[in-house]
Each structure stands twice: as C-alpha cells, then as structure tokens.
C-alpha cells in the first residue's frame, strides 16, 4: 500500500498496511446509511492502479468515546480478516481532517439487516 501524504494524519500502527492517500478516495454524495459514528457514502477507491466501487464509512471527530471504540474494533477486525470471499472486504483507509475514512467493498444489495 501507499505511504501517507502530507495531508494525511495517519492510521493506527496495526492498520498501516491498509493506508491509502486521501486523494485516492472518491467520496460520492449519495448517503447509503447513517449512524451515531458518522455515515456511509457511495464512492470509489484507487488501489494498485485500479478503481474499485466502494462504500466509504466515516468516523467523525465528535463521535462519542463508545462509538469511536466500536468503530475502531470493527475497523481492526476488518484489517485482520483482510480479503475473504465470505466477508465484506476492506479496500483501504485514511485519516484526514479529523475524519477516519474506511473504504469497504461495495455491496449492491445493501447491508444484511435490510436485505430481503
């Protein structure tokens, strides 16, 4: 993966292998979901010279400690699993302007809670 750029503030040490520059994330205007932590938007990410459609999950700077902890636990789990055919895969992540962005594989049918 790429090294941080001057505009990136960095990720935790355990997530460095998933770090991508903020300029490699294309964050769309369509909100796919919202929560206490932030929101999920449609988008794409450029990794290894290829653009992949993505769901961009964000953690806002003003998230509660509990929301932050839950978000980081999920993020850490995704970094440990990496690419797996039976799990939504992480594509990359970056931290910019006090917001953590996590790019996930885009699921065209939405999340499992609302899928019918």
Jmol script that loads the backbone (N, CA, C; Angstrom):
load data "model"
ATOM      1  N   UNK A   1       0.833  -1.180   0.000  1.00  0.00           N
ATOM      2  CA  UNK A   1       0.000   0.000   0.000  1.00  0.00           C
ATOM      3  C   UNK A   1       0.882   1.250   0.000  1.00  0.00           C
ATOM      4  N   UNK A   2       0.270   2.372  -0.251  1.00  0.00           N
ATOM      5  CA  UNK A   2       0.991   3.640  -0.350  1.00  0.00           C
ATOM      6  C   UNK A   2       1.315   4.202   1.021  1.00  0.00           C
ATOM      7  N   UNK A   3       2.321   5.054   1.043  1.00  0.00           N
ATOM      8  CA  UNK A   3       2.656   5.728   2.296  1.00  0.00           C
ATOM      9  C   UNK A   3       1.803   6.981   2.445  1.00  0.00           C
ATOM     10  N   UNK A   4       1.663   7.499   3.676  1.00  0.00           N
ATOM     11  CA  UNK A   4       0.829   8.680   3.893  1.00  0.00           C
ATOM     12  C   UNK A   4       1.352   9.893   3.133  1.00  0.00           C
ATOM     13  N   UNK A   5       0.431  10.773   2.763  1.00  0.00           N
ATOM     14  CA  UNK A   5       0.833  12.031   2.141  1.00  0.00           C
ATOM     15  C   UNK A   5       0.820  13.108   3.210  1.00  0.00           C
ATOM     16  N   UNK A   6       1.260  14.300   2.865  1.00  0.00           N
ATOM     17  CA  UNK A   6       1.332  15.380   3.847  1.00  0.00           C
ATOM     18  C   UNK A   6      -0.037  15.763   4.394  1.00  0.00           C
ATOM     19  N   UNK A   7      -1.109  15.515   3.636  1.00  0.00           N
ATOM     20  CA  UNK A   7      -2.435  15.870   4.113  1.00  0.00           C
ATOM     21  C   UNK A   7      -3.043  14.791   5.008  1.00  0.00           C
ATOM     22  N   UNK A   8      -2.447  13.609   5.021  1.00  0.00           N
ATOM     23  CA  UNK A   8      -2.959  12.521   5.834  1.00  0.00           C
ATOM     24  C   UNK A   8      -2.344  12.577   7.224  1.00  0.00           C
ATOM     25  N   UNK A   9      -3.155  12.269   8.225  1.00  0.00           N
ATOM     26  CA  UNK A   9      -2.678  12.318   9.595  1.00  0.00           C
ATOM     27  C   UNK A   9      -2.266  10.964  10.116  1.00  0.00           C
ATOM     28  N   UNK A  10      -2.479   9.927   9.341  1.00  0.00           N
ATOM     29  CA  UNK A  10      -2.031   8.604   9.707  1.00  0.00           C
ATOM     30  C   UNK A  10      -3.102   7.743  10.357  1.00  0.00           C
ATOM     31  N   UNK A  11      -2.836   6.467  10.337  1.00  0.00           N
ATOM     32  CA  UNK A  11      -3.708   5.450  10.920  1.00  0.00           C
ATOM     33  C   UNK A  11      -2.983   4.807  12.084  1.00  0.00           C
ATOM     34  N   UNK A  12      -3.708   4.046  12.917  1.00  0.00           N
ATOM     35  CA  UNK A  12      -3.021   3.307  13.977  1.00  0.00           C
ATOM     36  C   UNK A  12      -1.975   2.363  13.369  1.00  0.00           C
ATOM     37  N   UNK A  13      -0.971   2.016  14.125  1.00  0.00           N
ATOM     38  CA  UNK A  13       0.114   1.168  13.607  1.00  0.00           C
ATOM     39  C   UNK A  13      -0.403  -0.158  13.068  1.00  0.00           C
ATOM     40  N   UNK A  14      -1.424  -0.731  13.688  1.00  0.00           N
ATOM     41  CA  UNK A  14      -1.959  -2.018  13.236  1.00  0.00           C
ATOM     42  C   UNK A  14      -2.699  -1.922  11.908  1.00  0.00           C
ATOM     43  N   UNK A  15      -2.993  -0.712  11.440  1.00  0.00           N
ATOM     44  CA  UNK A  15      -3.742  -0.532  10.196  1.00  0.00           C
ATOM     45  C   UNK A  15      -2.879   0.031   9.066  1.00  0.00           C
ATOM     46  N   UNK A  16      -1.600   0.220   9.296  1.00  0.00           N
ATOM     47  CA  UNK A  16      -0.739   0.866   8.301  1.00  0.00           C
ATOM     48  C   UNK A  16      -0.727   0.163   6.950  1.00  0.00           C
ATOM     49  N   UNK A  17      -0.870  -1.153   6.932  1.00  0.00           N
ATOM     50  CA  UNK A  17      -0.818  -1.856   5.646  1.00  0.00           C
ATOM     51  C   UNK A  17      -2.044  -1.547   4.774  1.00  0.00           C
ATOM     52  N   UNK A  18      -3.090  -0.947   5.348  1.00  0.00           N
ATOM     53  CA  UNK A  18      -4.293  -0.584   4.608  1.00  0.00           C
ATOM     54  C   UNK A  18      -4.342   0.910   4.281  1.00  0.00           C
ATOM     55  N   UNK A  19      -3.317   1.650   4.640  1.00  0.00           N
ATOM     56  CA  UNK A  19      -3.300   3.096   4.432  1.00  0.00           C
ATOM     57  C   UNK A  19      -3.221   3.447   2.948  1.00  0.00           C
ATOM     58  N   UNK A  20      -4.098   4.347   2.522  1.00  0.00           N
ATOM     59  CA  UNK A  20      -4.043   4.891   1.173  1.00  0.00           C
ATOM     60  C   UNK A  20      -4.143   6.403   1.286  1.00  0.00           C
ATOM     61  N   UNK A  21      -3.586   7.146   0.346  1.00  0.00           N
ATOM     62  CA  UNK A  21      -3.701   8.609   0.402  1.00  0.00           C
ATOM     63  C   UNK A  21      -5.157   9.049   0.244  1.00  0.00           C
ATOM     64  N   UNK A  22      -5.523  10.123   0.920  1.00  0.00           N
ATOM     65  CA  UNK A  22      -6.887  10.650   0.840  1.00  0.00           C
ATOM     66  C   UNK A  22      -7.272  10.953  -0.601  1.00  0.00           C
ATOM     67  N   UNK A  23      -6.332  11.418  -1.394  1.00  0.00           N
ATOM     68  CA  UNK A  23      -6.637  11.749  -2.788  1.00  0.00           C
ATOM     69  C   UNK A  23      -7.002  10.516  -3.624  1.00  0.00           C
ATOM     70  N   UNK A  24      -6.776   9.319  -3.087  1.00  0.00           N
ATOM     71  CA  UNK A  24      -7.160   8.088  -3.780  1.00  0.00           C
ATOM     72  C   UNK A  24      -8.593   7.658  -3.481  1.00  0.00           C
ATOM     73  N   UNK A  25      -9.267   8.408  -2.599  1.00  0.00           N
ATOM     74  CA  UNK A  25     -10.673   8.116  -2.277  1.00  0.00           C
ATOM     75  C   UNK A  25     -11.566   9.097  -3.018  1.00  0.00           C
ATOM     76  N   UNK A  26     -12.549   8.555  -3.687  1.00  0.00           N
ATOM     77  CA  UNK A  26     -13.545   9.365  -4.379  1.00  0.00           C
ATOM     78  C   UNK A  26     -14.852   9.181  -3.614  1.00  0.00           C
ATOM     79  N   UNK A  27     -15.211  10.163  -2.831  1.00  0.00           N
ATOM     80  CA  UNK A  27     -16.372  10.061  -1.953  1.00  0.00           C
ATOM     81  C   UNK A  27     -17.561  10.697  -2.642  1.00  0.00           C
ATOM     82  N   UNK A  28     -18.609   9.900  -2.840  1.00  0.00           N
ATOM     83  CA  UNK A  28     -19.799  10.362  -3.530  1.00  0.00           C
ATOM     84  C   UNK A  28     -20.708  11.180  -2.630  1.00  0.00           C
ATOM     85  N   UNK A  29     -21.769  11.689  -3.205  1.00  0.00           N
ATOM     86  CA  UNK A  29     -22.735  12.495  -2.452  1.00  0.00           C
ATOM     87  C   UNK A  29     -23.878  11.653  -1.903  1.00  0.00           C
ATOM     88  N   UNK A  30     -24.089  10.459  -2.440  1.00  0.00           N
ATOM     89  CA  UNK A  30     -25.193   9.608  -2.001  1.00  0.00           C
ATOM     90  C   UNK A  30     -24.859   8.967  -0.655  1.00  0.00           C
ATOM     91  N   UNK A  31     -25.708   9.217   0.340  1.00  0.00           N
ATOM     92  CA  UNK A  31     -25.540   8.617   1.663  1.00  0.00           C
ATOM     93  C   UNK A  31     -26.238   7.262   1.654  1.00  0.00           C
ATOM     94  N   UNK A  32     -25.466   6.206   1.924  1.00  0.00           N
ATOM     95  CA  UNK A  32     -26.012   4.851   1.949  1.00  0.00           C
ATOM     96  C   UNK A  32     -26.562   4.487   3.320  1.00  0.00           C
ATOM     97  N   UNK A  33     -26.059   5.154   4.356  1.00  0.00           N
ATOM     98  CA  UNK A  33     -26.510   4.889   5.712  1.00  0.00           C
ATOM     99  C   UNK A  33     -25.939   5.903   6.675  1.00  0.00           C
ATOM    100  N   UNK A  34     -26.593   6.053   7.838  1.00  0.00           N
ATOM    101  CA  UNK A  34     -26.136   6.993   8.867  1.00  0.00           C
ATOM    102  C   UNK A  34     -26.178   6.306  10.216  1.00  0.00           C
ATOM    103  N   UNK A  35     -25.338   6.786  11.113  1.00  0.00           N
ATOM    104  CA  UNK A  35     -25.326   6.280  12.475  1.00  0.00           C
ATOM    105  C   UNK A  35     -24.725   7.316  13.396  1.00  0.00           C
ATOM    106  N   UNK A  36     -24.593   6.962  14.647  1.00  0.00           N
ATOM    107  CA  UNK A  36     -24.005   7.879  15.621  1.00  0.00           C
ATOM    108  C   UNK A  36     -22.546   8.189  15.288  1.00  0.00           C
ATOM    109  N   UNK A  37     -21.851   7.227  14.701  1.00  0.00           N
ATOM    110  CA  UNK A  37     -20.429   7.383  14.397  1.00  0.00           C
ATOM    111  C   UNK A  37     -20.174   8.323  13.240  1.00  0.00           C
ATOM    112  N   UNK A  38     -21.083   8.392  12.298  1.00  0.00           N
ATOM    113  CA  UNK A  38     -20.875   9.166  11.078  1.00  0.00           C
ATOM    114  C   UNK A  38     -21.830   8.676  10.019  1.00  0.00           C
ATOM    115  N   UNK A  39     -21.308   8.365   8.837  1.00  0.00           N
ATOM    116  CA  UNK A  39     -22.171   7.885   7.771  1.00  0.00           C
ATOM    117  C   UNK A  39     -21.395   7.027   6.797  1.00  0.00           C
ATOM    118  N   UNK A  40     -22.145   6.378   5.912  1.00  0.00           N
ATOM    119  CA  UNK A  40     -21.565   5.576   4.840  1.00  0.00           C
ATOM    120  C   UNK A  40     -22.040   6.200   3.534  1.00  0.00           C
ATOM    121  N   UNK A  41     -21.074   6.515   2.660  1.00  0.00           N
ATOM    122  CA  UNK A  41     -21.394   7.118   1.360  1.00  0.00           C
ATOM    123  C   UNK A  41     -20.922   6.208   0.241  1.00  0.00           C
ATOM    124  N   UNK A  42     -21.554   6.373  -0.908  1.00  0.00           N
ATOM    125  CA  UNK A  42     -21.072   5.659  -2.074  1.00  0.00           C
ATOM    126  C   UNK A  42     -19.769   6.301  -2.514  1.00  0.00           C
ATOM    127  N   UNK A  43     -18.983   5.568  -3.247  1.00  0.00           N
ATOM    128  CA  UNK A  43     -17.728   6.127  -3.727  1.00  0.00           C
ATOM    129  C   UNK A  43     -16.902   5.098  -4.452  1.00  0.00           C
ATOM    130  N   UNK A  44     -15.640   5.408  -4.549  1.00  0.00           N
ATOM    131  CA  UNK A  44     -14.682   4.518  -5.190  1.00  0.00           C
ATOM    132  C   UNK A  44     -13.317   4.781  -4.566  1.00  0.00           C
ATOM    133  N   UNK A  45     -12.418   3.848  -4.794  1.00  0.00           N
ATOM    134  CA  UNK A  45     -11.076   3.988  -4.253  1.00  0.00           C
ATOM    135  C   UNK A  45     -10.071   3.479  -5.281  1.00  0.00           C
ATOM    136  N   UNK A  46      -8.964   4.174  -5.390  1.00  0.00           N
ATOM    137  CA  UNK A  46      -7.890   3.802  -6.297  1.00  0.00           C
ATOM    138  C   UNK A  46      -6.817   3.082  -5.488  1.00  0.00           C
ATOM    139  N   UNK A  47      -6.664   1.799  -5.746  1.00  0.00           N
ATOM    140  CA  UNK A  47      -5.649   0.997  -5.050  1.00  0.00           C
ATOM    141  C   UNK A  47      -4.922   0.153  -6.082  1.00  0.00           C
ATOM    142  N   UNK A  48      -3.609   0.226  -6.077  1.00  0.00           N
ATOM    143  CA  UNK A  48      -2.817  -0.572  -7.006  1.00  0.00           C
ATOM    144  C   UNK A  48      -3.117  -0.291  -8.461  1.00  0.00           C
ATOM    145  N   UNK A  49      -3.459   0.955  -8.770  1.00  0.00           N
ATOM    146  CA  UNK A  49      -3.728   1.346 -10.145  1.00  0.00           C
ATOM    147  C   UNK A  49      -5.120   0.987 -10.635  1.00  0.00           C
ATOM    148  N   UNK A  50      -5.949   0.378  -9.793  1.00  0.00           N
ATOM    149  CA  UNK A  50      -7.305   0.011 -10.182  1.00  0.00           C
ATOM    150  C   UNK A  50      -8.326   0.758  -9.336  1.00  0.00           C
ATOM    151  N   UNK A  51      -9.414   1.181  -9.975  1.00  0.00           N
ATOM    152  CA  UNK A  51     -10.502   1.848  -9.260  1.00  0.00           C
ATOM    153  C   UNK A  51     -11.564   0.797  -8.934  1.00  0.00           C
ATOM    154  N   UNK A  52     -11.943   0.748  -7.665  1.00  0.00           N
ATOM    155  CA  UNK A  52     -12.985  -0.175  -7.211  1.00  0.00           C
ATOM    156  C   UNK A  52     -14.132   0.616  -6.610  1.00  0.00           C
ATOM    157  N   UNK A  53     -15.365   0.243  -6.956  1.00  0.00           N
ATOM    158  CA  UNK A  53     -16.548   0.846  -6.337  1.00  0.00           C
ATOM    159  C   UNK A  53     -16.492   0.495  -4.856  1.00  0.00           C
ATOM    160  N   UNK A  54     -16.869   1.451  -4.011  1.00  0.00           N
ATOM    161  CA  UNK A  54     -16.731   1.245  -2.572  1.00  0.00           C
ATOM    162  C   UNK A  54     -17.841   1.916  -1.790  1.00  0.00           C
ATOM    163  N   UNK A  55     -18.021   1.433  -0.585  1.00  0.00           N
ATOM    164  CA  UNK A  55     -18.835   2.108   0.420  1.00  0.00           C
ATOM    165  C   UNK A  55     -17.827   2.756   1.362  1.00  0.00           C
ATOM    166  N   UNK A  56     -17.883   4.061   1.507  1.00  0.00           N
ATOM    167  CA  UNK A  56     -16.920   4.790   2.328  1.00  0.00           C
ATOM    168  C   UNK A  56     -17.543   5.079   3.690  1.00  0.00           C
ATOM    169  N   UNK A  57     -17.027   4.420   4.709  1.00  0.00           N
ATOM    170  CA  UNK A  57     -17.535   4.574   6.072  1.00  0.00           C
ATOM    171  C   UNK A  57     -16.681   5.625   6.778  1.00  0.00           C
ATOM    172  N   UNK A  58     -17.339   6.515   7.521  1.00  0.00           N
ATOM    173  CA  UNK A  58     -16.606   7.584   8.193  1.00  0.00           C
ATOM    174  C   UNK A  58     -16.840   7.574   9.694  1.00  0.00           C
ATOM    175  N   UNK A  59     -15.844   8.043  10.408  1.00  0.00           N
ATOM    176  CA  UNK A  59     -15.949   8.287  11.845  1.00  0.00           C
ATOM    177  C   UNK A  59     -15.661   9.759  12.052  1.00  0.00           C
ATOM    178  N   UNK A  60     -16.656  10.493  12.515  1.00  0.00           N
ATOM    179  CA  UNK A  60     -16.494  11.926  12.713  1.00  0.00           C
ATOM    180  C   UNK A  60     -15.678  12.214  13.959  1.00  0.00           C
ATOM    181  N   UNK A  61     -15.025  13.346  13.955  1.00  0.00           N
ATOM    182  CA  UNK A  61     -14.170  13.748  15.070  1.00  0.00           C
ATOM    183  C   UNK A  61     -14.955  13.882  16.371  1.00  0.00           C
ATOM    184  N   UNK A  62     -16.230  14.259  16.304  1.00  0.00           N
ATOM    185  CA  UNK A  62     -17.014  14.473  17.517  1.00  0.00           C
ATOM    186  C   UNK A  62     -17.789  13.232  17.963  1.00  0.00           C
ATOM    187  N   UNK A  63     -17.444  12.045  17.460  1.00  0.00           N
ATOM    188  CA  UNK A  63     -18.109  10.808  17.876  1.00  0.00           C
ATOM    189  C   UNK A  63     -17.837  10.554  19.358  1.00  0.00           C
ATOM    190  N   UNK A  64     -18.797   9.930  20.020  1.00  0.00           N
ATOM    191  CA  UNK A  64     -18.618   9.613  21.442  1.00  0.00           C
ATOM    192  C   UNK A  64     -17.497   8.582  21.601  1.00  0.00           C
ATOM    193  N   UNK A  65     -16.963   8.488  22.797  1.00  0.00           N
ATOM    194  CA  UNK A  65     -15.902   7.508  23.067  1.00  0.00           C
ATOM    195  C   UNK A  65     -16.382   6.095  22.770  1.00  0.00           C
ATOM    196  N   UNK A  66     -17.632   5.791  23.136  1.00  0.00           N
ATOM    197  CA  UNK A  66     -18.186   4.461  22.906  1.00  0.00           C
ATOM    198  C   UNK A  66     -18.318   4.174  21.405  1.00  0.00           C
ATOM    199  N   UNK A  67     -18.836   5.142  20.643  1.00  0.00           N
ATOM    200  CA  UNK A  67     -18.953   4.974  19.196  1.00  0.00           C
ATOM    201  C   UNK A  67     -17.581   4.829  18.556  1.00  0.00           C
ATOM    202  N   UNK A  68     -16.635   5.632  19.005  1.00  0.00           N
ATOM    203  CA  UNK A  68     -15.270   5.560  18.485  1.00  0.00           C
ATOM    204  C   UNK A  68     -14.676   4.178  18.750  1.00  0.00           C
ATOM    205  N   UNK A  69     -14.861   3.676  19.958  1.00  0.00           N
ATOM    206  CA  UNK A  69     -14.318   2.361  20.319  1.00  0.00           C
ATOM    207  C   UNK A  69     -14.949   1.263  19.459  1.00  0.00           C
ATOM    208  N   UNK A  70     -16.266   1.303  19.285  1.00  0.00           N
ATOM    209  CA  UNK A  70     -16.952   0.308  18.460  1.00  0.00           C
ATOM    210  C   UNK A  70     -16.493   0.371  17.007  1.00  0.00           C
ATOM    211  N   UNK A  71     -16.357   1.579  16.480  1.00  0.00           N
ATOM    212  CA  UNK A  71     -15.901   1.760  15.106  1.00  0.00           C
ATOM    213  C   UNK A  71     -14.488   1.205  14.942  1.00  0.00           C
ATOM    214  N   UNK A  72     -13.615   1.519  15.887  1.00  0.00           N
ATOM    215  CA  UNK A  72     -12.226   1.063  15.803  1.00  0.00           C
ATOM    216  C   UNK A  72     -12.113  -0.455  15.955  1.00  0.00           C
ATOM    217  N   UNK A  73     -12.970  -1.053  16.791  1.00  0.00           N
ATOM    218  CA  UNK A  73     -12.971  -2.515  16.925  1.00  0.00           C
ATOM    219  C   UNK A  73     -13.383  -3.168  15.610  1.00  0.00           C
ATOM    220  N   UNK A  74     -14.414  -2.619  14.979  1.00  0.00           N
ATOM    221  CA  UNK A  74     -14.840  -3.142  13.681  1.00  0.00           C
ATOM    222  C   UNK A  74     -13.741  -2.952  12.637  1.00  0.00           C
ATOM    223  N   UNK A  75     -13.137  -1.789  12.616  1.00  0.00           N
ATOM    224  CA  UNK A  75     -12.045  -1.492  11.682  1.00  0.00           C
ATOM    225  C   UNK A  75     -10.888  -2.466  11.900  1.00  0.00           C
ATOM    226  N   UNK A  76     -10.514  -2.697  13.140  1.00  0.00           N
ATOM    227  CA  UNK A  76      -9.407  -3.610  13.448  1.00  0.00           C
ATOM    228  C   UNK A  76      -9.739  -5.030  12.996  1.00  0.00           C
ATOM    229  N   UNK A  77     -10.958  -5.468  13.237  1.00  0.00           N
ATOM    230  CA  UNK A  77     -11.372  -6.804  12.802  1.00  0.00           C
ATOM    231  C   UNK A  77     -11.271  -6.927  11.291  1.00  0.00           C
ATOM    232  N   UNK A  78     -11.740  -5.910  10.572  1.00  0.00           N
ATOM    233  CA  UNK A  78     -11.655  -5.933   9.111  1.00  0.00           C
ATOM    234  C   UNK A  78     -10.214  -5.988   8.622  1.00  0.00           C
ATOM    235  N   UNK A  79      -9.305  -5.288   9.306  1.00  0.00           N
ATOM    236  CA  UNK A  79      -7.897  -5.318   8.883  1.00  0.00           C
ATOM    237  C   UNK A  79      -7.288  -6.692   9.130  1.00  0.00           C
ATOM    238  N   UNK A  80      -7.736  -7.386  10.166  1.00  0.00           N
ATOM    239  CA  UNK A  80      -7.224  -8.738  10.447  1.00  0.00           C
ATOM    240  C   UNK A  80      -7.736  -9.750   9.430  1.00  0.00           C
ATOM    241  N   UNK A  81      -9.006  -9.607   9.034  1.00  0.00           N
ATOM    242  CA  UNK A  81      -9.593 -10.535   8.070  1.00  0.00           C
ATOM    243  C   UNK A  81      -9.043 -10.272   6.678  1.00  0.00           C
ATOM    244  N   UNK A  82      -8.920  -8.995   6.328  1.00  0.00           N
ATOM    245  CA  UNK A  82      -8.410  -8.638   5.004  1.00  0.00           C
ATOM    246  C   UNK A  82      -9.380  -9.029   3.904  1.00  0.00           C
ATOM    247  N   UNK A  83      -8.880  -9.685   2.879  1.00  0.00           N
ATOM    248  CA  UNK A  83      -9.701 -10.111   1.749  1.00  0.00           C
ATOM    249  C   UNK A  83     -10.189 -11.534   2.000  1.00  0.00           C
ATOM    250  N   UNK A  84     -11.502 -11.728   1.976  1.00  0.00           N
ATOM    251  CA  UNK A  84     -12.099 -13.046   2.183  1.00  0.00           C
ATOM    252  C   UNK A  84     -13.378 -13.114   1.354  1.00  0.00           C
ATOM    253  N   UNK A  85     -13.620 -14.228   0.663  1.00  0.00           N
ATOM    254  CA  UNK A  85     -14.799 -14.297  -0.214  1.00  0.00           C
ATOM    255  C   UNK A  85     -16.141 -14.257   0.516  1.00  0.00           C
ATOM    256  N   UNK A  86     -16.169 -14.532   1.811  1.00  0.00           N
ATOM    257  CA  UNK A  86     -17.435 -14.577   2.551  1.00  0.00           C
ATOM    258  C   UNK A  86     -17.642 -13.401   3.493  1.00  0.00           C
ATOM    259  N   UNK A  87     -16.770 -12.411   3.418  1.00  0.00           N
ATOM    260  CA  UNK A  87     -16.851 -11.254   4.306  1.00  0.00           C
ATOM    261  C   UNK A  87     -16.671  -9.987   3.469  1.00  0.00           C
ATOM    262  N   UNK A  88     -17.424  -8.936   3.802  1.00  0.00           N
ATOM    263  CA  UNK A  88     -17.212  -7.656   3.124  1.00  0.00           C
ATOM    264  C   UNK A  88     -15.767  -7.247   3.376  1.00  0.00           C
ATOM    265  N   UNK A  89     -15.035  -7.019   2.310  1.00  0.00           N
ATOM    266  CA  UNK A  89     -13.600  -6.764   2.423  1.00  0.00           C
ATOM    267  C   UNK A  89     -13.270  -5.288   2.552  1.00  0.00           C
ATOM    268  N   UNK A  90     -12.246  -5.009   3.315  1.00  0.00           N
ATOM    269  CA  UNK A  90     -11.708  -3.661   3.400  1.00  0.00           C
ATOM    270  C   UNK A  90     -10.840  -3.431   2.164  1.00  0.00           C
ATOM    271  N   UNK A  91     -10.942  -2.244   1.593  1.00  0.00           N
ATOM    272  CA  UNK A  91     -10.148  -1.888   0.423  1.00  0.00           C
ATOM    273  C   UNK A  91      -9.004  -0.948   0.784  1.00  0.00           C
ATOM    274  N   UNK A  92      -9.194  -0.155   1.828  1.00  0.00           N
ATOM    275  CA  UNK A  92      -8.180   0.796   2.257  1.00  0.00           C
ATOM    276  C   UNK A  92      -8.782   1.765   3.251  1.00  0.00           C
ATOM    277  N   UNK A  93      -7.925   2.592   3.847  1.00  0.00           N
ATOM    278  CA  UNK A  93      -8.387   3.567   4.842  1.00  0.00           C
ATOM    279  C   UNK A  93      -7.413   4.736   4.889  1.00  0.00           C
ATOM    280  N   UNK A  94      -7.927   5.873   5.373  1.00  0.00           N
ATOM    281  CA  UNK A  94      -7.072   7.026   5.611  1.00  0.00           C
ATOM    282  C   UNK A  94      -7.725   7.911   6.668  1.00  0.00           C
ATOM    283  N   UNK A  95      -6.925   8.778   7.232  1.00  0.00           N
ATOM    284  CA  UNK A  95      -7.379   9.722   8.252  1.00  0.00           C
ATOM    285  C   UNK A  95      -7.042  11.105   7.732  1.00  0.00           C
ATOM    286  N   UNK A  96      -8.058  11.957   7.588  1.00  0.00           N
ATOM    287  CA  UNK A  96      -7.847  13.278   7.009  1.00  0.00           C
ATOM    288  C   UNK A  96      -8.794  14.273   7.650  1.00  0.00           C
ATOM    289  N   UNK A  97      -8.278  15.420   8.040  1.00  0.00           N
ATOM    290  CA  UNK A  97      -9.087  16.488   8.657  1.00  0.00           C
ATOM    291  C   UNK A  97      -9.956  15.967   9.807  1.00  0.00           C
ATOM    292  N   UNK A  98      -9.367  15.186  10.684  1.00  0.00           N
ATOM    293  CA  UNK A  98     -10.040  14.627  11.860  1.00  0.00           C
ATOM    294  C   UNK A  98     -11.146  13.630  11.535  1.00  0.00           C
ATOM    295  N   UNK A  99     -11.170  13.107  10.334  1.00  0.00           N
ATOM    296  CA  UNK A  99     -12.164  12.097   9.961  1.00  0.00           C
ATOM    297  C   UNK A  99     -11.426  10.844   9.496  1.00  0.00           C
ATOM    298  N   UNK A 100     -11.845   9.698  10.035  1.00  0.00           N
ATOM    299  CA  UNK A 100     -11.314   8.417   9.599  1.00  0.00           C
ATOM    300  C   UNK A 100     -12.228   7.898   8.496  1.00  0.00           C
ATOM    301  N   UNK A 101     -11.654   7.580   7.356  1.00  0.00           N
ATOM    302  CA  UNK A 101     -12.387   7.041   6.217  1.00  0.00           C
ATOM    303  C   UNK A 101     -11.960   5.599   6.020  1.00  0.00           C
ATOM    304  N   UNK A 102     -12.934   4.692   5.932  1.00  0.00           N
ATOM    305  CA  UNK A 102     -12.650   3.289   5.667  1.00  0.00           C
ATOM    306  C   UNK A 102     -13.424   2.891   4.417  1.00  0.00           C
ATOM    307  N   UNK A 103     -12.697   2.469   3.391  1.00  0.00           N
ATOM    308  CA  UNK A 103     -13.319   2.051   2.133  1.00  0.00           C
ATOM    309  C   UNK A 103     -13.564   0.547   2.188  1.00  0.00           C
ATOM    310  N   UNK A 104     -14.838   0.183   2.013  1.00  0.00           N
ATOM    311  CA  UNK A 104     -15.240  -1.219   2.037  1.00  0.00           C
ATOM    312  C   UNK A 104     -15.764  -1.636   0.678  1.00  0.00           C
ATOM    313  N   UNK A 105     -15.662  -2.911   0.406  1.00  0.00           N
ATOM    314  CA  UNK A 105     -16.229  -3.473  -0.808  1.00  0.00           C
ATOM    315  C   UNK A 105     -17.697  -3.058  -0.910  1.00  0.00           C
ATOM    316  N   UNK A 106     -18.098  -2.584  -2.067  1.00  0.00           N
ATOM    317  CA  UNK A 106     -19.477  -2.143  -2.266  1.00  0.00           C
ATOM    318  C   UNK A 106     -20.381  -3.350  -2.438  1.00  0.00           C
ATOM    319  N   UNK A 107     -21.471  -3.379  -1.679  1.00  0.00           N
ATOM    320  CA  UNK A 107     -22.456  -4.464  -1.765  1.00  0.00           C
ATOM    321  C   UNK A 107     -23.708  -3.890  -2.433  1.00  0.00           C
ATOM    322  N   UNK A 108     -23.977  -4.228  -3.692  1.00  0.00           N
ATOM    323  CA  UNK A 108     -25.068  -3.600  -4.436  1.00  0.00           C
ATOM    324  C   UNK A 108     -26.455  -3.816  -3.830  1.00  0.00           C
ATOM    325  N   UNK A 109     -26.624  -4.849  -3.011  1.00  0.00           N
ATOM    326  CA  UNK A 109     -27.928  -5.119  -2.392  1.00  0.00           C
ATOM    327  C   UNK A 109     -28.028  -4.555  -0.979  1.00  0.00           C
ATOM    328  N   UNK A 110     -27.063  -3.758  -0.556  1.00  0.00           N
ATOM    329  CA  UNK A 110     -27.109  -3.145   0.765  1.00  0.00           C
ATOM    330  C   UNK A 110     -26.642  -4.069   1.873  1.00  0.00           C
ATOM    331  N   UNK A 111     -26.916  -3.658   3.103  1.00  0.00           N
ATOM    332  CA  UNK A 111     -26.461  -4.436   4.252  1.00  0.00           C
ATOM    333  C   UNK A 111     -27.389  -5.628   4.506  1.00  0.00           C
ATOM    334  N   UNK A 112     -26.918  -6.583   5.296  1.00  0.00           N
ATOM    335  CA  UNK A 112     -27.687  -7.800   5.551  1.00  0.00           C
ATOM    336  C   UNK A 112     -28.908  -7.557   6.424  1.00  0.00           C
ATOM    337  N   UNK A 113     -28.876  -6.503   7.240  1.00  0.00           N
ATOM    338  CA  UNK A 113     -30.029  -6.214   8.108  1.00  0.00           C
ATOM    339  C   UNK A 113     -31.265  -5.819   7.305  1.00  0.00           C
ATOM    340  N   UNK A 114     -31.049  -5.110   6.209  1.00  0.00           N
ATOM    341  CA  UNK A 114     -32.199  -4.633   5.427  1.00  0.00           C
ATOM    342  C   UNK A 114     -32.417  -5.420   4.151  1.00  0.00           C
ATOM    343  N   UNK A 115     -31.552  -6.384   3.855  1.00  0.00           N
ATOM    344  CA  UNK A 115     -31.675  -7.182   2.630  1.00  0.00           C
ATOM    345  C   UNK A 115     -32.858  -8.142   2.760  1.00  0.00           C
ATOM    346  N   UNK A 116     -33.710  -8.178   1.746  1.00  0.00           N
ATOM    347  CA  UNK A 116     -34.853  -9.109   1.770  1.00  0.00           C
ATOM    348  C   UNK A 116     -34.825 -10.041   0.585  1.00  0.00           C
TER     349      UNK A 116
END
end "model"
wireframe off; spacefill off
backbone 0.3
color backbone group
